Amino acid sequence: MPVDASSLPYRPCVGIMIVNRAGLVWIGRRIANRTADIGNWWQMPQGGIDDGEVPATAALREMREETGIRSGHIIGECATWHPYDLPPELVGKVLGGRYRGQTQKWFAIRFTGEDGEIDITPDAHDPEFDAWRWAPIDEVLGLIVPFKRTVYEAVLAELGAYARPG
């Protein structure tokens, strides 16, 4: 029996646009999405906000957990939250089956370390990504899972100016 998405809340989470000194954006290829029928999709890091956690703190924590990056600081933040709905076939199956989608607070973070710091195989939890790379901002949108593209369009419009050398 299909789950009625309208009866479920959005999961609050953060999204992180990590920008290196060359102005390129960090993207990772999702492990869970690498089947022929789903696609070969990439995304910027994101993750849930713990109870009582401030979104900016969650962004820095999620960045460390998913990428291993510790050398970075927040340089920008979206003014609003950006929600997205899961496709009907995923409602009730992902995000613990408890959410219709996510509402995301996005941050731009300047990476100040070296690429050797990046580790997508964390010890503390299952890895999210099986590959990563730096991409020019104009490539990012075309690589993103389709149901998240509207959010990415808004986020890149708002935070895209941070994706410059510096």
Number of C-alpha atoms within 10 A of each C-alpha: 3 9 16 11 19 10 9 15 13 19 19 19 22 26 27 28 31 26 28 24 15 13 21 21 28 23 25 20 21 21 15 14 15 14 10 7 7 10 15 16 19 24 22 20 24 21 20 19 21 12 6 6 10 10 20 17 14 21 27 20 16 22 24 19 23 24 22 17 23 16 15 18 14 17 13 17 18 18 12 11 15 20 18 17 17 19 13 13 10 16 21 18 13 13 16 8 13 17 21 26 23 22 21 26 24 28 25 27 24 23 23 15 14 11 12 8 12 16 18 20 17 14 9 8 9 11 17 19 21 13 14 18 12 17 15 14 19 12 10 21 18 12 15 20 17 13 12 18 16 15 18 22 13 13 25 21 11 16 18 19 12 22 23 15 11 12
